[in-house]
Amino acid sequence: MKSLFAKLAVILALASPTAAMAQVQTNDPAGSGPIVNALGWLQGTLLGNVATAVAVMAVAAVGFMMLTGRLNWRFGATVIIGVFILFGAASIVAGIQQVAA
């Protein structure tokens, strides 16, 4: 009977929403300032004007190659979807967070 209560307690502890609330963190951890700044710089570089221009040229080149039959449609679609995911990542994450909240 004790093992049944122990199993039930473990199931309830894992299924309760308070267990997941322990992972929510409002502030950055101590000492993470340089890391957060470096990641912000990397995000700005990857999503800046130069990256946008390169992505537009890549999508145009891949689309032209797909239309002329020099590139597999599956690979071309993968490249184009990857670009949309890269530049839409912030919106995707915001949508997931709204649904989860």
DSSP file (Angstrom, degrees, kcal/mol; ACC not computed):
  #  RESIDUE AA STRUCTURE BP1 BP2  ACC     N-H-->O    O-->H-N    N-H-->O    O-->H-N    TCO  KAPPA ALPHA  PHI   PSI    X-CA   Y-CA   Z-CA
    1    1 A M     >        0   0    0      0, 0.0     4,-1.9     0, 0.0     5,-0.1   0.000 360.0 360.0 360.0 -34.4    0.0    0.0    0.0
    2    2 A K  H  >  +     0   0    0      1,-0.2     4,-2.5     2,-0.2     5,-0.2   0.875 360.0  53.6 -66.1 -36.4    2.9    2.4    0.7
    3    3 A S  H  > S+     0   0    0      1,-0.2     4,-2.5     2,-0.2    -1,-0.2   0.859 106.1  53.5 -67.9 -31.7    4.3    1.9   -2.8
    4    4 A L  H  > S+     0   0    0      2,-0.2     4,-2.4     1,-0.2    -1,-0.2   0.919 111.0  45.7 -65.6 -43.1    0.9    2.8   -4.2
    5    5 A F  H  X S+     0   0    0     -4,-1.9     4,-2.5     2,-0.2    -2,-0.2   0.883 112.5  51.4 -66.2 -37.9    0.9    6.1   -2.2
    6    6 A A  H  X S+     0   0    0     -4,-2.5     4,-2.1     2,-0.2    -2,-0.2   0.921 111.8  46.3 -65.0 -43.3    4.5    6.7   -3.2
    7    7 A K  H  X S+     0   0    0     -4,-2.5     4,-2.3     1,-0.2    -2,-0.2   0.905 113.2  49.6 -65.1 -40.8    3.7    6.2   -6.9
    8    8 A L  H  X S+     0   0    0     -4,-2.4     4,-2.5     1,-0.2    -2,-0.2   0.890 110.1  50.9 -65.0 -39.4    0.6    8.4   -6.6
    9    9 A A  H  X S+     0   0    0     -4,-2.5     4,-2.2     2,-0.2    -1,-0.2   0.897 110.7  48.7 -65.2 -40.3    2.7   11.2   -4.8
   10   10 A V  H  X S+     0   0    0     -4,-2.1     4,-2.2     2,-0.2    -2,-0.2   0.913 111.9  49.0 -65.7 -42.5    5.3   11.1   -7.6
   11   11 A I  H  X S+     0   0    0     -4,-2.3     4,-2.1     1,-0.2    -2,-0.2   0.920 113.1  47.0 -63.5 -44.2    2.6   11.3  -10.3
   12   12 A L  H  X S+     0   0    0     -4,-2.5     4,-1.3     1,-0.2    -1,-0.2   0.877 111.3  51.5 -66.1 -37.1    0.9   14.2   -8.6
   13   13 A A  H  < S+     0   0    0     -4,-2.2     6,-0.2     1,-0.2    -1,-0.2   0.891 114.0  43.5 -67.1 -38.3    4.2   16.0   -8.1
   14   14 A L  H  < S+     0   0    0     -4,-2.2    -2,-0.2     1,-0.2    -1,-0.2   0.822 116.8  46.5 -75.5 -30.6    5.1   15.6  -11.8
   15   15 A A  H  < S+     0   0    0     -4,-2.1    -2,-0.2    -5,-0.2    -1,-0.2   0.633  89.0 100.5 -88.0 -14.1    1.7   16.6  -13.0
   16   16 A S  S >X S-     0   0    0     -4,-1.3     3,-1.0    -5,-0.2     4,-0.6  -0.472  72.7-134.4 -75.9 143.5    1.1   19.6  -10.8
   17   17 A P  H 3> S+     0   0    0      0, 0.0     4,-1.2     0, 0.0     3,-0.3   0.697  99.6  71.5 -69.9 -17.6    1.7   23.0  -12.4
   18   18 A T  H 3> S+     0   0    0      1,-0.2     4,-0.6     2,-0.2    -5,-0.1   0.798  90.2  60.0 -69.1 -25.9    3.7   24.2   -9.4
   19   19 A A  H X4 S+     0   0    0     -3,-1.0     3,-0.5    -6,-0.2    -1,-0.2   0.875 107.0  45.8 -67.3 -35.2    6.5   21.9  -10.4
   20   20 A A  H >< S+     0   0    0     -4,-0.6     3,-1.5    -3,-0.3     4,-0.3   0.758 100.4  68.5 -77.4 -24.4    6.9   23.7  -13.7
   21   21 A M  H >< S+     0   0    0     -4,-1.2     3,-1.0     1,-0.3    -1,-0.2   0.717  84.2  71.9 -68.5 -19.0    6.7   27.1  -12.1
   22   22 A A  T << S+     0   0    0     -4,-0.6    -1,-0.3    -3,-0.5    -2,-0.2   0.720  93.0  57.0 -67.8 -18.7   10.1   26.5  -10.5
   23   23 A Q  T <  S+     0   0    0     -3,-1.5     2,-0.3    -4,-0.2    -1,-0.2   0.613  81.3 103.4 -87.3 -12.6   11.6   27.0  -13.9
   24   24 A V    <   -     0   0    0     -3,-1.0     2,-0.4    -4,-0.3    -3,-0.0  -0.545  49.6-178.3 -74.1 130.2   10.1   30.5  -14.5
   25   25 A Q        -     0   0    0     -2,-0.3    -2,-0.0     1,-0.1    -3,-0.0  -0.990  18.5-172.5-135.0 125.7   12.8   33.1  -14.0
   26   26 A T  S    S+     0   0    0     -2,-0.4     2,-0.3     2,-0.1    -1,-0.1   0.843  71.0  44.0 -88.3 -34.6   12.1   36.8  -14.3
   27   27 A N  S    S-     0   0    0      1,-0.1     3,-0.1     3,-0.0     0, 0.0  -0.719  91.0 -98.8-109.3 159.1   15.6   38.2  -14.0
   28   28 A D        -     0   0    0     -2,-0.3     3,-0.1     1,-0.1     5,-0.1  -0.483  49.7-100.3 -70.3 146.1   18.9   37.2  -15.6
   29   29 A P    >   -     0   0    0      0, 0.0     3,-1.7     0, 0.0     4,-0.1  -0.255  50.3 -82.7 -64.4 157.7   21.1   35.0  -13.4
   30   30 A A  T 3  S+     0   0    0      1,-0.3    -3,-0.0     2,-0.1     0, 0.0  -0.354 115.2  18.1 -62.0 135.9   24.0   36.8  -11.6
   31   31 A G  T 3  S+     0   0    0     -3,-0.1     4,-0.3    -2,-0.1    -1,-0.3   0.518  91.5 109.3  83.6   5.1   27.0   37.1  -13.8
   32   32 A S    <>  +     0   0    0     -3,-1.7     4,-2.9     1,-0.2     5,-0.3   0.387  43.1 102.0 -95.2   5.7   25.2   36.5  -17.1
   33   33 A G  H  > S+     0   0    0      1,-0.2     4,-2.5     2,-0.2     5,-0.2   0.923  83.1  44.4 -55.3 -51.5   25.5   40.1  -18.3
   34   34 A P  H  > S+     0   0    0      0, 0.0     4,-2.3     0, 0.0    -1,-0.2   0.871 114.8  50.4 -63.4 -34.6   28.3   39.5  -20.7
   35   35 A I  H  > S+     0   0    0     -4,-0.3     4,-2.4     2,-0.2    -2,-0.2   0.930 111.6  46.8 -68.9 -44.2   26.6   36.4  -22.0
   36   36 A V  H  X S+     0   0    0     -4,-2.9     4,-2.1     1,-0.2    -1,-0.2   0.902 113.4  49.7 -64.1 -40.2   23.3   38.2  -22.6
   37   37 A N  H  X S+     0   0    0     -4,-2.5     4,-2.3    -5,-0.3    -2,-0.2   0.905 110.9  49.4 -64.6 -41.0   25.1   41.0  -24.3
   38   38 A A  H  X S+     0   0    0     -4,-2.3     4,-2.4     1,-0.2    -2,-0.2   0.901 111.6  48.4 -65.3 -40.7   27.0   38.6  -26.6
   39   39 A L  H  X S+     0   0    0     -4,-2.4     4,-2.4     2,-0.2    -1,-0.2   0.865 110.2  52.2 -67.9 -35.1   23.8   36.8  -27.5
   40   40 A G  H  X S+     0   0    0     -4,-2.1     4,-2.4     2,-0.2    -2,-0.2   0.907 110.4  48.0 -64.7 -41.4   22.1   40.1  -28.2
   41   41 A W  H  X S+     0   0    0     -4,-2.3     4,-2.3     2,-0.2    -2,-0.2   0.917 111.7  50.0 -63.2 -43.2   25.0   41.1  -30.5
   42   42 A L  H  X S+     0   0    0     -4,-2.4     4,-2.7     2,-0.2    -2,-0.2   0.901 111.1  48.9 -63.4 -41.1   24.8   37.8  -32.3
   43   43 A Q  H  X S+     0   0    0     -4,-2.4     4,-1.9     2,-0.2    -1,-0.2   0.916 111.4  49.6 -64.9 -42.7   21.1   38.1  -32.8
   44   44 A G  H  < S+     0   0    0     -4,-2.4     4,-0.3     1,-0.2    -2,-0.2   0.878 113.5  46.7 -62.9 -37.6   21.5   41.7  -34.1
   45   45 A T  H >< S+     0   0    0     -4,-2.3     3,-0.8     1,-0.2     6,-0.4   0.923 114.3  45.8 -69.9 -44.4   24.2   40.4  -36.5
   46   46 A L  H 3< S+     0   0    0     -4,-2.7    -2,-0.2     1,-0.2    -1,-0.2   0.775 123.3  34.8 -71.8 -25.7   22.3   37.4  -37.7
   47   47 A L  T 3< S+     0   0    0     -4,-1.9    -1,-0.2    -5,-0.2    -2,-0.2   0.196  97.2 111.0-113.5  16.0   19.0   39.4  -38.2
   48   48 A G  S <> S-     0   0    0     -3,-0.8     4,-2.1    -4,-0.3     5,-0.1   0.043  86.7 -81.3 -80.3-168.9   20.5   42.7  -39.4
   49   49 A N  H  > S+     0   0    0      1,-0.2     4,-2.3     2,-0.2     5,-0.2   0.876 126.8  50.6 -65.2 -40.6   20.4   44.5  -42.7
   50   50 A V  H  > S+     0   0    0      1,-0.2     4,-2.4     2,-0.2    -1,-0.2   0.927 111.5  48.1 -65.5 -43.8   23.2   42.5  -44.3
   51   51 A A  H  > S+     0   0    0     -6,-0.4     4,-2.5     1,-0.2    -1,-0.2   0.881 110.7  52.0 -64.6 -37.3   21.7   39.1  -43.3
   52   52 A T  H  X S+     0   0    0     -4,-2.1     4,-2.2     2,-0.2    -1,-0.2   0.920 110.5  47.6 -64.8 -42.8   18.3   40.2  -44.6
   53   53 A A  H  X S+     0   0    0     -4,-2.3     4,-2.2     2,-0.2    -2,-0.2   0.905 112.8  48.7 -64.5 -41.2   19.9   41.2  -48.0
   54   54 A V  H  X S+     0   0    0     -4,-2.4     4,-2.4     1,-0.2    -2,-0.2   0.902 111.1  50.6 -65.1 -40.6   21.8   37.9  -48.1
   55   55 A A  H  X S+     0   0    0     -4,-2.5     4,-2.6     2,-0.2     5,-0.2   0.894 109.2  50.7 -65.4 -39.4   18.6   35.9  -47.3
   56   56 A V  H  X S+     0   0    0     -4,-2.2     4,-2.2     1,-0.2    -1,-0.2   0.921 112.4  46.6 -63.8 -43.1   16.6   37.7  -50.0
   57   57 A M  H  X S+     0   0    0     -4,-2.2     4,-2.6     2,-0.2    -2,-0.2   0.886 112.1  51.3 -65.9 -37.5   19.3   36.9  -52.6
   58   58 A A  H  X S+     0   0    0     -4,-2.4     4,-2.8     2,-0.2     5,-0.2   0.924 110.7  47.1 -65.6 -44.3   19.4   33.3  -51.4
   59   59 A V  H  X S+     0   0    0     -4,-2.6     4,-2.6     1,-0.2    -1,-0.2   0.902 113.4  49.4 -64.2 -39.7   15.7   32.8  -51.7
   60   60 A A  H  X S+     0   0    0     -4,-2.2     4,-2.4    -5,-0.2    -2,-0.2   0.925 113.4  46.0 -64.5 -43.8   15.7   34.5  -55.2
   61   61 A A  H  X S+     0   0    0     -4,-2.6     4,-2.4     2,-0.2    -2,-0.2   0.922 114.5  46.8 -65.8 -43.9   18.6   32.2  -56.3
   62   62 A V  H  X S+     0   0    0     -4,-2.8     4,-2.3     1,-0.2    -2,-0.2   0.911 112.7  50.3 -65.3 -41.6   17.0   29.1  -54.9
   63   63 A G  H  X S+     0   0    0     -4,-2.6     4,-2.2    -5,-0.2    -2,-0.2   0.908 111.3  48.1 -62.6 -41.9   13.7   30.0  -56.5
   64   64 A F  H  X S+     0   0    0     -4,-2.4     4,-1.8     1,-0.2    -2,-0.2   0.910 112.1  49.1 -64.6 -41.9   15.2   30.6  -59.9
   65   65 A M  H  <>S+     0   0    0     -4,-2.4     5,-2.1     1,-0.2     6,-1.0   0.864 111.1  50.5 -66.4 -35.0   17.1   27.3  -59.7
   66   66 A M  H ><5S+     0   0    0     -4,-2.3     3,-0.8     4,-0.2    -2,-0.2   0.910 110.3  49.4 -67.7 -40.9   14.0   25.5  -58.7
   67   67 A L  H 3<5S+     0   0    0     -4,-2.2    -2,-0.2     1,-0.2    -1,-0.2   0.825 111.6  48.3 -68.0 -31.2   12.0   27.0  -61.6
   68   68 A T  T 3<5S-     0   0    0     -4,-1.8    -1,-0.2    -5,-0.1    -2,-0.2   0.461 114.6-114.7 -89.7  -0.6   14.7   26.1  -64.2
   69   69 A G  T < 5S+     0   0    0     -3,-0.8    -3,-0.2    -4,-0.4    -4,-0.1   0.646  85.1 114.8  82.2  14.7   15.0   22.5  -62.9
   70   70 A R  S   <S+     0   0    0     -5,-2.1     2,-0.4    -6,-0.2    -4,-0.2   0.455  71.2  50.6 -95.2  -1.3   18.5   22.7  -61.6
   71   71 A L  S    S-     0   0    0     -6,-1.0    -2,-0.2    -5,-0.1     2,-0.1  -0.999  89.5-107.3-139.9 139.3   17.6   22.2  -58.0
   72   72 A N     >  -     0   0    0     -2,-0.4     4,-2.3     1,-0.1     5,-0.2  -0.405  25.7-134.6 -62.4 134.4   15.5   19.6  -56.2
   73   73 A W  H  > S+     0   0    0      1,-0.2     4,-2.6     2,-0.2     5,-0.2   0.851 103.6  55.1 -61.9 -35.6   12.2   21.1  -55.1
   74   74 A R  H  > S+     0   0    0      2,-0.2     4,-1.9     1,-0.2    -1,-0.2   0.929 109.9  45.1 -65.7 -44.7   12.4   19.5  -51.7
   75   75 A F  H  > S+     0   0    0      2,-0.2     4,-2.1     1,-0.2    -2,-0.2   0.906 113.8  50.5 -65.6 -40.7   15.9   21.0  -51.0
   76   76 A G  H  X S+     0   0    0     -4,-2.3     4,-2.3     1,-0.2    -2,-0.2   0.915 110.0  48.9 -62.8 -43.8   14.7   24.4  -52.3
   77   77 A A  H  X S+     0   0    0     -4,-2.6     4,-2.7     1,-0.2     5,-0.2   0.871 108.8  54.7 -64.2 -36.0   11.6   24.3  -50.1
   78   78 A T  H  X S+     0   0    0     -4,-1.9     4,-2.2     2,-0.2    -2,-0.2   0.908 108.7  48.0 -63.2 -42.3   13.8   23.4  -47.1
   79   79 A V  H  X S+     0   0    0     -4,-2.1     4,-1.9     2,-0.2    -2,-0.2   0.933 113.9  46.1 -63.9 -45.8   16.0   26.4  -47.7
   80   80 A I  H  X S+     0   0    0     -4,-2.3     4,-2.0     1,-0.2    -2,-0.2   0.910 113.4  48.1 -66.7 -42.3   13.1   28.8  -48.0
   81   81 A I  H  X S+     0   0    0     -4,-2.7     4,-2.4     1,-0.2    -1,-0.2   0.886 109.3  55.2 -64.8 -38.0   11.3   27.4  -44.9
   82   82 A G  H  X S+     0   0    0     -4,-2.2     4,-2.4    -5,-0.2    -1,-0.2   0.891 107.0  49.4 -61.1 -40.2   14.6   27.7  -43.0
   83   83 A V  H  X S+     0   0    0     -4,-1.9     4,-2.4     2,-0.2     5,-0.3   0.915 110.7  49.9 -65.5 -42.7   14.9   31.4  -43.8
   84   84 A F  H  X S+     0   0    0     -4,-2.0     4,-1.7     1,-0.2    -2,-0.2   0.904 112.5  47.3 -62.7 -40.0   11.3   32.0  -42.7
   85   85 A I  H  < S+     0   0    0     -4,-2.4     4,-0.5     2,-0.2    -2,-0.2   0.905 110.9  52.3 -67.3 -40.6   11.9   30.2  -39.4
   86   86 A L  H >< S+     0   0    0     -4,-2.4     3,-0.7     1,-0.2     4,-0.2   0.939 117.9  35.4 -60.7 -48.6   15.1   32.1  -38.9
   87   87 A F  H 3< S+     0   0    0     -4,-2.4     3,-0.2     1,-0.2    -1,-0.2   0.697 120.9  48.2 -82.5 -18.2   13.6   35.5  -39.3
   88   88 A G  T 3X S+     0   0    0     -4,-1.7     4,-2.5    -5,-0.3    -1,-0.2   0.300  78.6 105.3-100.4   9.3   10.2   34.6  -37.7
   89   89 A A  H <> S+     0   0    0     -3,-0.7     4,-2.7    -4,-0.5     5,-0.2   0.884  78.1  51.7 -59.5 -41.4   11.8   32.9  -34.6
   90   90 A A  H  > S+     0   0    0     -4,-0.2     4,-2.2    -3,-0.2    -1,-0.2   0.914 113.0  45.0 -63.8 -41.4   10.9   35.8  -32.3
   91   91 A S  H  > S+     0   0    0     -4,-0.2     4,-2.2     2,-0.2    -2,-0.2   0.883 112.5  51.9 -68.4 -37.8    7.2   35.8  -33.5
   92   92 A I  H  X S+     0   0    0     -4,-2.5     4,-2.2     2,-0.2    -2,-0.2   0.932 111.9  45.5 -63.6 -46.0    7.1   32.0  -33.2
   93   93 A V  H  X S+     0   0    0     -4,-2.7     4,-2.5     1,-0.2    -2,-0.2   0.902 111.6  52.3 -65.8 -40.6    8.4   32.0  -29.6
   94   94 A A  H  X S+     0   0    0     -4,-2.2     4,-2.0    -5,-0.2    -1,-0.2   0.900 110.2  49.3 -62.7 -39.8    6.0   34.9  -28.7
   95   95 A G  H  X S+     0   0    0     -4,-2.2     4,-2.0     2,-0.2    -2,-0.2   0.906 111.1  48.7 -65.5 -41.5    3.1   32.9  -30.0
   96   96 A I  H  X S+     0   0    0     -4,-2.2     4,-2.2     1,-0.2    -2,-0.2   0.901 110.9  51.0 -64.1 -40.5    4.1   29.8  -28.1
   97   97 A Q  H  X S+     0   0    0     -4,-2.5     4,-1.6     1,-0.2    -2,-0.2   0.875 108.8  51.4 -66.1 -36.5    4.5   31.8  -24.9
   98   98 A Q  H  < S+     0   0    0     -4,-2.0    -1,-0.2     2,-0.2    -2,-0.2   0.902 111.5  46.9 -66.1 -39.8    1.1   33.3  -25.3
   99   99 A V  H  < S+     0   0    0     -4,-2.0    -2,-0.2     1,-0.2    -1,-0.2   0.885 113.3  49.1 -68.2 -37.4   -0.5   29.9  -25.8
  100  100 A A  H  <        0   0    0     -4,-2.2    -1,-0.2     1,-0.2    -2,-0.2   0.773 360.0 360.0 -73.7 -25.6    1.4   28.5  -22.8
  101  101 A A     <        0   0    0     -4,-1.6    -1,-0.2    -5,-0.2    -2,-0.2   0.493 360.0 360.0 -79.9 360.0    0.4   31.4  -20.5
